Structure formats: structure tokens, C-alpha cells
Amino acid sequence: MDFSEKDLNQIFLHPFFRNVDRQNAVRLLNSHECTVSVFREHDLILSPSSDEKKVGMLLEGEACVTTTDPSKNALLRFLRSGDLFGIANLFTNEPFVSVIRAEKKCRVFFLTEGAIRDLLETDRAFLYRYLEFLSGRICYLNRKIGYLTAGCAERRLALYLASFERNEIRLDASISSLSELLDIGRASLYRAFDRLAEDGHIRKDGRRIVILNLEAMLKAYQ
């Protein structure tokens, strides 16, 4: 596939491709038939039934990641422009561990297994970026385990907000989705927001959250 210059610029500005040999990478992307695909709202992007292992990079739009159990369909996380998915199962015989659907119209760049193998073998910079990404995912999962096993709703919410690692946050998730993500009831989540605000840890204006004192908030709910 011949990628547009806009797509290539966006791909190679991504941290995953920082300092990578662009000429070599483009040659490999084309030779391994990597693609940019468009998905409409609610379209299935990736699931255990997908017949090819590949890594996706969201170029535009929004998507959600849910469990594979149709009876629960629990929300795991949201994907935004620049997010990657599919790496965990790339070099295993296990099926993809979750279901990804478009929340809005999406454009997704797909890296095939063959392209990634060749990039890992021929470009040391890509190898380092790949390892950095995997290390970051391990840290993310550890944080997620932390707020899912945190106990009270206030502590789960405090650890979740702290996981963004910035003082101002815009919550893209609805209250229903966030309560599902944190595994607490909606009423409990509303009360947790009110409690954090009353205690002076956050200021909430709709979906905009300002953390006033991160250290104090974490200390209060350690």
C-alpha cells in the first residue's frame, strides 16, 4: 500500500517510531502489506476471531476495549488518537484477549507481525521503542490493579485520577462507563467525587477535573 504523506508523518511522529530509519521502515511497511483502515461508529476493529495478528495504531477517532465475555462485556479502557493495541498477543499462540470497537469514526494503521519482526531485527531504535512500550504497559497494568483492588470507592477514584499523571483531566468516559471501569456503583461514584471535592483534593466542573493537591489526595487514601 502507498501511504499518504499525512499518514506517514503522523506515524513517524509517534513515540513508537522515534529515531527509526524512516526509509527502511516505509519499505518494510509496504512489503508486508501494512494498511490504514477506516471504521464507522460501532464497527468491530479487533477481536479473538480476527484471523491475523497485528498491532493497531489509532490515527483518528475513538474506540473502546471490552472483555470478550458477551454476558458481561466489561469496559477495560478507552483508546484515543495515538494509542496502540494488539501487542500483547503478537508473539503468542493465544487469541486476542479483548474486543475493540469504534466509538466514533476511526482511522487505524495496522502493523503486521511480519513487519514488526523485520523492524525488530533491522532497526535497533525500533527495538528500544518496542521495549519501552511494553514496559509502559506493565506499569499501566500495575496501576490498574492498584485502583481495582483499592477498597473503598474514594480510594479507587483517587488512584484512577492519579494514574493520568497530570493535574488537569478531561473525563471522556460517561459516569456509567467509569463506574463499570472502576467496578463501583454509579451512586457510589458520585459520592466519591463529592467526597474528594469536599475534602479539597479536586475541583470538578462537568467532565473537567482539576487535582488540587495530588500528594495530599494520595496520602488521604493510601
Stockholm file with secondary structure:
# STOCKHOLM 1.0

chainA/1-222         MDFSEKDLNQIFLHPFFRNVDRQNAVRLLNSHECTVSVFREHDLILSPSSDEKKVGMLLEGEACVTTTDPSKNALLRFLRSGDLFGIANLFTNEPFVSVIRAEKKCRVFFLTEGAIRDLLETDRAFLYRYLEFLSGRICYLNRKIGYLTAGCAERRLALYLASFERNEIRLDASISSLSELLDIGRASLYRAFDRLAEDGHIRKDGRRIVILNLEAMLKAYQ
#=GR chainA/1-222 SS CCCCHHHHHHHHHSGGGTTCCHHHHHHHHHHTTCEEEEECTTCEEECTTCSSCEEEEEEESCEEEECSCTTTCCEEEEECTTCEECCTTTTSSSCCSSEEEESSCEEEEEEEHHHHHHHHHHCHHHHHHHHHHHHHHHHHHHHHHHHHTSCSHHHHHHHHHHTTCSSEEECCSCHHHHHHHHTCCHHHHHHHHHHHHHTTSEEEETTEEEESCHHHHHHHTC
#=GC SS_cons         CCCCHHHHHHHHHSGGGTTCCHHHHHHHHHHTTCEEEEECTTCEEECTTCSSCEEEEEEESCEEEECSCTTTCCEEEEECTTCEECCTTTTSSSCCSSEEEESSCEEEEEEEHHHHHHHHHHCHHHHHHHHHHHHHHHHHHHHHHHHHTSCSHHHHHHHHHHTTCSSEEECCSCHHHHHHHHTCCHHHHHHHHHHHHHTTSEEEETTEEEESCHHHHHHHTC
//
